[in-house]
Amino acid sequence: MRTCMITILSCLLTIATSSAQTLDDDIRQLERMSDAFAKVSAKVQAGVVAVSTERIVATASPYRGMPFDDPLFRRFFRIPERERKTQGLGSGVIVSPDGYVLTNNHVVEGTDKIIIDLTDGRSFEARIVGTDESSDVAVLKVDAEEDLPIVPKGDSDDLKVGQWVLAIGNPFGLQHTVTYGIVSAVGRGDVGIVDVEDFIQTDAAINPGNSGGALVNLRGELIGINTAILSQNGGYQGIGFAIPVNLATRIKEQLIEYGEVLVGYLGISYQTLSPAMADALGTGTGSGVLINEVHADSPAEKAGLKRGDVIVSIDSGKVANEDDFRSRIGLAGSEKNIKVEFWRGNQKRTVRTRLEVSESTSGLISSRNELLGWELQEITKDLSRRIGYRPGSALIITDVIPGKTAYRSGLRRLDLLLEINRQPVGTFEELRDVLAGLDAGDEMLLLIRRSRRAFYVVIRMPGS
């Protein structure tokens, strides 16, 4: 009996010791994971910056609808403009030692002043290199005397659902906040946020102020630019979206080189392939984009693509749906040689072709001047038929930034700019030639057409 009791007690002690050992192992494993998060945070925080913006906003005039509200009347009687300053907060990611910063277009759009703050206490004034409204990407530049810390680039095409990620940013002005979560989905489109949607979805907490911040993997590599949340109350509810870094990088390179995004043109009409369509066509793939029409004399026609072909890859990047196709072709850049993999029936084929520039995109034919506060567009053949003005006869004002020179002078969206100082400005080349002869402070006499009325406006060239 005594021997039996000793055996039982010995077994219980063994079980207790084993349980304690298992608990210790579990704790050590969690501590290793915690240490990994801490190391990643320490590695990348220096390259994530707070972005503070200032806007000058024109307030409503008490003379609205009265003759006193006419810009010429206000200028003649020197009636001061009614303005107020507003501040904004966001985040950004330093992506090169010489000071290029990725952020969101909506963080800096229409701003008059941008300041970035680093973790080491340094602050710099930044300038806008370029913005792309269709993808919500903006590139800033700061000039520092020494190299700046960066967040190294990862490969967003390698992301898998379920992988751990960290979001770093400036929510509610709380600088360099770190949250964690997983990749909830990749290639998320049809969200209705921007035109080009190929989002990484994550449950890492993203709140107002996080926009433009970094989404990084456990190696401390940048895999996304945090952009938006899906929320019913304006706060975090477990669904956040980030622009894949590969997409943001392609946009950044074009904005730095051209100052705008040159949209590639393949020359097809297309739709996402459904399972039913795949069965009906007898194709060898269940996903991709189905070519509905090939435009005459287009790169697609020259490459031999035909109606009924299913494109599955562009330059080895997967094309599973319309959003994939738009991001890979549209942002590939103009005049680029690309490799297209597609299925024709049950045969997989590959062709190479050279992209052209899309004439339908405002990103190609628009010119934005932040100092004057306007965006202009050349008249294309399609626009010519709609507005009755031939190409080369005028420029269309497609955007006017409240508070800036153009807005304060009474210019509005969809006005036509015919002349500057009695010189025709129907093309960007003519516009550049006229502006090149002007200095800061010089007055410009603009001939504007609005609906059926033509009138002159005098504005002053702002300083740089």
Secondary structure, 3 states (H helix, E strand, C coil): CHHHHHHHHHHHHHHHHHHHHHHHHHHHHHHHHHHHHHHHHHHHHHHEEEEEEEEEEECCCCCCCCHHHCHHHHHHCCCCCCEEEEEEEEEEEECCCCCEEEEEHHHHCCCCEEEEECCCCCEEEEEEEEEECCCCEEEEECCCCCCCCCCCECCHHHCCCCCEEEEEECHHHCCCEEEEEEEEEEEECCCCCCCCCCEEEECCCCCCCCCCCEEECCCCCEEEEEEEECCCCCCCCCCEEEEEHHHHHHHHHHHHHHCCCCCEECCEEEEECCHHHHHHHCCCCCCCEEEEEECCCCHHHHHCCCCCCEEEEECCEECCCHHHHHHHHHCCCCCCEEEEEEEECCEEEEEEEECEECCCCHHHHEEEECCCCEEEEECCHHHHHHHCCCCCCCEEEEEECCCCHHHHCCCCCCCEEEEECCEECCCHHHHHHHHHCCCCCCEEEEEEEECCEEEEEEEECCCC
